[in-house]
Amino acid sequence: MDAATDPINEECQWLRRARLGDPTAFAALYVRHSAAVYTLALRMSGQRSEAEDLTQETFLRALQSLASAREGVSLGPWLKRITANLAIDRQRRLRPGAELDEDWSDGRAVQPGDSLDLIDALTRLDPVVRSVVWLSLVEGWSHRELADRYGRSESWSKSLLSRAVARLKLEHTA
Amino acid sequence: MNEIDALRRRLAELPVESPPPSVWLNLQLAQAELNPRPPVRRGQRWRVAAAVLLLALVPALVWRIPQPEPASAYPETRAAALRALDRELQLKYMRGASDVELEPLWRQREQLLQLPDPAPDAAHTIRI
């Protein structure tokens, strides 16, 4: 793979040009990473309007923090970390320190024989629960990291994940 | 495979989704304000403010109602976004990307092309 097609080298060049204010370079970074950022925002928030806000805010923060982005590695993980932190901050602002109720759902009852697709089942979870599930299982966050960001204990994170997995298994039939 | 691993696999297989073009447009307007090069020329700051207000209040109408020409950065950044998308598609094809990987980029491109023509003064053929 030559320098022109090596994705990491390419991002490095875009990053340097974006730091100098090149809009084409920033556009290239947006094109490469916006879908992954938006999908993460959507999975955590469960709402498209909020996911759009989170995506926009992520790239705005990135634009203002380009000097701190590391060269030589993909910007994807850095951008998704910004997104996740923004989403968690929003969740903590909306419900500071509140306990999750036992139901975890949005109130819609699951009828016997219901077959929910997985996205619907995820959306029905409490936003914090949904975020813990996604960040842990898909984004690879450790329970230590989750506990630190939510201001809770590791056992809280593990318990939440365990119960959510059981709930998703109950509601989602393949 | 235990339950957690099975769920992890199913979650990872969920489709990737692309943000609507309004996110990109809003970013460009914000970037035009933040970035001193090229500067937003005097006399056009009201257009930036008008475009931001329009996009914030009626995002669903952006693609349907002809809008006053937005910030001077818009035509260039729309073209820049299309060039970036095309280059990304080219690279992904060269690397043998799957249809699943390509689909979000094609969708983004299609949405961007559906935006109003940013160059109304561009030369065009008139039939006599």
Interface residues (C-beta under 8 A of the other chain):
Chain A: T5 P7 E10 G21 P23 T24 F26 A27 A28 Y30 V31 R32 S34 A35 A36 V37 Y38 T39 L42 R43 A51 E52 T55 Q56 F59 L60 L63 Q64 L118 I119 L122 V133 W134 L137 V138 L161 V165 A166 L168 K169
Chain B: E3 I4 L7 R8 R10 L11 A12 L14 V16 E17 S18 P19 P20 S22 V23 W24 N26 L27 Q28 A30 Q31 L34 N35 P36 R37 A73 E76 T77 A80 A81 R83 A84 L85 R87 E88 L91 M94 R95 P104 L105 Q108
